[in-house]
């Protein structure tokens, strides 16, 4: 398997490798956690790097966690994010570039993946709620979590380590380690604790600024010198690519690097492969007793294809919502590229908002889940059902 360091060296200047792999400009009780080896069995290197981590508490085997290359905080999280208007962001952000969209109350914000690529975590506050916006390029996984646990507001950073090719985060208050994909504490004081996930979506910047013209966009003025807009993982999302540092066999039901829209209802899970969304951009279905709809639309740049994200191939933006609304259960149809419900004839957008008609102003409830590489979703949720078009 070609290592990610080799891929860096083949397509990224040496200066960028140095930047990405370590140079940095700035400096509750868990009753379900398992007992682990005595501290004496923890390597001296790990013990010296993590003196405050309680390795006597964990929910996973230590040998499942591997170094991803960068050291602790070698990929620096952002702690004091600055924001600009949607108009100002147009100077450096194209409408088809991917952004993580989070809205809490009337506070709507967009976090461009071209910036998250080099930081992976943003400690922020939206609508008065402390949140962590996270992105793991290796899994194409964007997750947003509340940062408050048992009355304590945590700040997150990067450990430089991976488990199942996914980012392992840590909190600076206790230096517990957390799995980004699940939001669960896996080592330390918070082992067994689960963060509360906040609804988010990945869409094109143009969709965000059209829907939320007064929204705010994460600024490139981060305090760090990074080549924002470049992709250090050039070609990584090729369907034939091999996931980096995934020791376990990938689930054979789907190509590991295929994009999927995953949904969860309680402890039941389903994925919609993107190959099916190309032919059916609107899907009305039901899962675990919940009627839901998938909206998808082409015209979004991949963040993990070309060396410049603005030149990457197009992929779909995909989201899922409950179909139950103020007028009962809706059935959605696509007409001339626009989404309508058959019950009232109202028009809806990619954010699940009715923008015209009888239901104008109504907001559908998002389904938990998101867009990821198939191998990552299936590694952490192996009992997932694969949606097959009839």
C-alpha positions in Angstrom: 0.0 0.0 0.0 1.3 3.4 -0.9 1.8 5.4 2.3 0.3 8.8 2.8 3.9 10.2 3.2 4.8 8.8 -0.2 1.7 10.4 -1.6 2.6 13.7 -0.1 6.1 13.5 -1.5 4.8 12.6 -5.0 2.4 15.5 -5.3 3.2 18.2 -2.6 6.2 20.5 -2.3 8.6 19.8 0.5 7.6 23.1 2.2 4.0 21.9 2.3 5.0 18.5 3.8 6.9 20.3 6.5 3.9 22.5 7.2 1.4 19.6 7.3 3.4 17.0 9.2 4.2 18.9 12.3 5.4 22.5 12.1 3.1 24.8 14.1 3.2 28.6 14.1 1.5 29.0 17.5 2.0 27.7 20.1 -17.2 12.9 34.3 -16.9 9.6 35.3 -17.4 6.8 32.7 -18.9 3.8 34.3 -18.7 1.8 31.1 -15.0 2.2 30.6 -12.9 -1.0 30.7 -9.9 -1.6 32.9 -6.6 -1.6 31.1 -3.0 -2.6 31.5 -1.0 -1.1 34.4 0.6 2.3 33.5 4.0 0.5 33.5 3.0 -1.2 30.3 2.4 2.1 28.5 5.4 3.0 26.4 7.7 5.7 27.9 7.3 7.8 24.7 3.5 7.9 25.1 3.7 8.5 28.8 6.1 11.4 28.4 3.9 12.9 25.6 0.7 12.4 27.5 1.5 12.8 31.2 -2.1 13.8 32.1 -3.9 11.1 30.3 -5.4 8.4 32.5 -4.5 5.3 30.6 -6.0 3.1 33.3 -9.4 3.9 31.7 -10.2 2.9 28.1 -12.9 1.3 25.9 -10.6 0.1 23.1 -7.3 -1.8 22.8 -4.3 0.4 22.6 -2.9 -1.5 19.6 -5.9 -0.3 17.6 -4.5 3.2 17.7 -1.7 4.1 15.3 0.4 7.2 14.6 -0.8 9.1 11.6 2.4 11.0 11.1 2.0 14.4 12.7 2.7 14.7 16.5 0.3 15.9 19.1 -1.1 19.2 17.8 1.0 18.9 14.7 -2.2 19.6 12.9 -3.3 22.7 15.0 -6.9 23.1 16.0 -8.4 26.6 15.8 -9.4 28.1 19.1 -10.3 31.7 18.2 -11.9 31.5 14.7 -12.6 34.7 12.8 -15.4 35.1 10.4 -16.2 37.2 7.3 -19.4 38.0 5.4 -20.5 35.8 2.5 -19.7 38.7 0.2 -16.1 39.0 1.4 -15.6 35.2 1.2 -16.4 35.3 -2.5 -13.0 36.8 -3.1 -11.3 33.4 -2.4 -14.1 30.8 -2.2 -16.0 29.6 -5.2 -19.7 28.8 -5.1 -19.0 25.1 -5.8 -16.5 24.6 -3.1 -17.5 22.4 -0.1 -18.4 24.0 3.2 -19.7 22.5 6.5 -22.9 24.4 7.3 -24.1 24.7 10.9 -27.1 26.7 12.0 -28.2 27.1 15.6 -31.1 29.4 16.2 -30.5 32.3 13.8 -26.7 31.9 13.7 -25.7 30.3 10.4 -22.0 29.6 9.7 -20.0 28.0 7.0 -16.6 26.3 7.5 -14.8 25.8 4.2 -13.1 22.4 3.9 -10.1 24.2 2.2 -9.4 25.5 5.8 -10.5 22.5 7.8 -8.1 20.4 5.7 -5.2 22.0 7.6 -6.8 22.2 11.1 -9.4 19.4 11.4 -10.9 20.9 14.5 -12.5 24.4 15.2 -13.5 25.1 18.8 -16.3 27.6 18.3 -19.5 28.9 19.8 -22.7 29.2 17.6 -25.9 30.7 18.9 -24.4 30.7 22.3 -23.6 26.9 22.2 -20.0 25.8 22.5 -19.3 23.4 19.6 -16.5 21.6 18.0 -16.5 21.5 14.2 -14.4 18.5 13.1 -13.2 17.1 9.7 -11.2 14.0 9.1 -9.9 14.0 5.5 -9.0 10.3 5.5 -12.6 9.4 6.2 -14.2 12.4 4.4 -16.0 12.7 7.7 -17.4 16.0 9.0 -18.9 15.9 12.5 -20.1 18.7 14.8 -20.4 18.2 18.6 -21.4 20.1 21.6 -18.3 20.8 23.7 -20.0 20.9 27.1 -19.9 17.7 29.2 -21.2 17.6 32.7 -21.1 21.3 33.0 -17.5 21.6 31.7 -16.7 23.2 28.4 -14.0 21.2 26.7 -11.5 22.4 24.1 -10.3 19.8 21.6 -7.0 19.3 19.8 -5.5 16.6 17.5 -3.5 13.7 19.0 -1.7 12.9 15.7 -3.1 9.4 16.0 -5.7 7.4 14.0 -8.0 4.5 14.8 -9.6 2.7 11.8 -8.1 5.6 9.7 -10.2 8.1 11.6 -9.0 11.1 13.6 -8.4 10.6 17.3 -9.0 13.9 19.2 -8.2 14.9 22.7 -9.6 17.4 25.2 -7.2 19.8 26.8 -8.9 19.7 30.2 -8.2 16.0 31.0 -6.3 14.9 27.8 -8.8 12.1 27.3 -8.8 10.7 23.8 -11.9 10.8 21.7 -13.0 9.1 18.4 -14.0 11.7 15.9 -16.4 9.5 13.9 -18.5 8.5 16.9 -17.8 11.4 19.3 -17.0 8.8 22.1 -14.3 9.0 24.6 -12.0 6.0 24.2 -9.1 6.6 26.6 -8.8 8.6 29.8 -11.1 10.3 32.3 -14.0 10.6 29.7 -13.6 7.0 28.4 -17.2 5.8 27.7 -18.6 9.3 27.5 -20.4 10.3 24.3 -20.6 13.9 22.9 -23.9 15.2 21.7 -23.9 15.6 17.9 -25.1 18.8 16.3 -26.8 18.7 12.9 -24.6 19.8 10.0 -24.4 19.5 6.3 -21.8 19.7 3.5 -23.0 21.8 0.6 -21.5 24.2 -1.9 -20.7 27.7 -0.7 -23.1 29.1 -3.2 -26.0 27.2 -1.6 -25.0 28.6 1.8 -24.7 32.2 0.7 -28.0 32.1 -1.2 -29.9 30.6 1.7 -28.1 32.5 4.4 -27.0 35.8 2.9 -26.3 37.2 6.4 -24.4 34.1 7.4 -20.8 34.1 8.5 -17.9 32.2 6.8 -14.7 31.0 8.6 -11.9 33.4 7.6 -8.6 32.5 6.2 -7.1 34.9 8.7 -6.3 32.0 11.1 -3.0 33.1 12.5 -1.3 30.2 10.6 0.6 30.1 7.3 -1.1 27.4 5.3 -1.8 27.0 1.6 -5.5 27.1 1.9 -7.2 25.9 -1.2 -4.6 23.2 -1.8 -5.3 19.5 -1.2 -2.4 17.5 0.4 -4.3 14.3 -0.3 -4.4 14.6 -4.1 -6.3 11.7 -5.7 -7.2 10.1 -2.3 -10.9 9.8 -3.1 -10.3 7.7 -6.2 -12.7 4.8 -6.0 -9.8 2.4 -6.5 -7.7 4.0 -3.6 -6.9 2.1 -0.4 -7.8 3.6 2.9 -4.8 4.8 4.8 -3.9 2.8 7.9 -7.0 0.7 7.9 -5.8 -2.7 9.3 -9.1 -4.4 9.4 -10.6 -5.7 6.1 -13.0 -3.2 4.6 -16.6 -4.3 4.4 -16.9 -6.0 1.0 -20.4 -4.8 0.3 -19.2 -1.5 -1.1 -16.0 -0.1 -2.5 -14.1 1.3 0.5 -13.8 4.8 -1.1 -17.3 5.1 -2.4 -19.1 8.1 -0.9 -22.2 7.2 1.0 -25.0 9.2 2.8 -25.4 7.5 6.1 -28.5 7.8 8.3 -29.2 6.6 11.8 -32.5 6.1 13.7 -31.6 5.1 17.2 -29.2 2.2 16.9 -30.3 1.3 13.4 -28.3 2.4 10.4 -28.6 2.6 6.6 -26.4 4.0 3.8 -27.3 5.4 0.4 -24.3 4.8 -2.0 -23.7 7.9 -4.2 -23.8 5.7 -7.3 -27.6 5.4 -6.8 -28.1 9.1 -6.1 -26.8 10.0 -9.5 -29.9 8.4 -11.1 -32.4 9.2 -8.3 -31.6 12.6 -6.7 -34.8 12.6 -4.6 -35.6 9.4 -2.7 -38.7 9.0 -0.5 -38.3 6.0 1.8 -38.9 4.7 5.3 -36.4 3.3 7.8 -37.0 2.0 11.4 -40.5 3.3 11.2 -39.4 6.8 10.2 -40.4 8.2 6.8 -37.5 10.2 5.3 -36.4 11.8 2.1 -32.9 12.2 0.5 -32.2 15.3 -1.5 -29.0 15.3 -3.6 -27.6 17.6 -6.3 -24.5 17.5 -8.4 -22.2 20.5 -8.6 -20.0 20.2 -5.5 -16.2 20.0 -5.8 -14.5 17.1 -4.1 -12.0 18.3 -1.5 -9.8 15.3 -2.0 -9.3 15.0 -5.7 -7.1 17.5 -7.5 -4.2 19.4 -6.0 -6.3 22.6 -6.1 -9.8 22.0 -4.7 -11.2 24.6 -7.1 -10.1 22.3 -9.9 -11.4 19.0 -8.5 -14.0 16.8 -10.0 -17.7 17.3 -9.2 -19.5 15.1 -6.7 -23.0 15.4 -5.2 -24.2 17.2 -2.1 -26.6 14.9 -0.3 -28.8 15.4 2.8 -31.6 13.5 4.6 -34.6 14.7 6.4 -37.7 13.3 8.1 -40.7 13.6 5.7 -43.2 14.3 8.5 -44.2 17.9 8.6 -47.0 20.3 9.4 -49.2 18.8 6.6 -48.5 15.2 7.5 -46.1 12.9 5.6 -44.8 14.6 2.5 -43.8 12.9 -0.8 -41.2 14.9 -2.7 -40.6 15.1 -6.5 -38.0 16.7 -8.7 -39.3 19.0 -11.5 -36.9 20.9 -13.7 -34.2 20.7 -11.1 -36.4 22.0 -8.3 -37.9 20.1 -5.3 -41.7 20.1 -4.6 -43.9 18.2 -2.3 -47.0 16.5 -3.9 -49.3 17.3 -1.0 -49.2 21.1 -1.1 -47.1 21.9 -4.2 -44.6 23.9 -2.0 -41.0 24.2 -3.1 -38.1 23.1 -0.9 -34.3 23.7 -0.9 -31.3 21.5 -0.1 -31.4 22.6 3.6 -34.9 21.1 4.0 -36.6 24.5 4.0 -39.8 25.3 2.2 -39.0 28.5 0.1 -42.3 29.0 -1.7 -45.9 27.8 -1.5 -48.3 26.9 1.2 -45.6 25.5 3.5 -43.2 28.5 2.9 -40.9 28.9 6.0 -41.4 25.3 7.3 -38.2 23.4 8.2 -37.8 19.7 7.9 -36.1 17.8 10.8 -32.6 16.5 9.8 -31.9 12.7 10.1 -28.8 11.9 12.1 -25.9 10.9 9.8 -23.9 12.5 7.0 -21.7 11.9 4.0 -18.6 9.8 4.5 -16.4 7.2 2.7 -18.1 3.8 2.9 -15.2 2.1 4.7 -15.4 4.5 7.6 -19.2 4.3 8.1 -19.2 0.5 7.9 -16.1 0.2 10.2 -17.9 2.0 13.0 -21.4 0.8 12.2 -21.0 -2.7 10.8 -24.7 -3.6 11.2 -25.6 -1.0 8.6 -28.2 -1.8 5.9 -27.2 -0.9 2.3 -30.1 0.8 0.5 -30.6 -0.8 -2.9 -32.7 0.9 -5.6 -35.5 -1.2 -6.9 
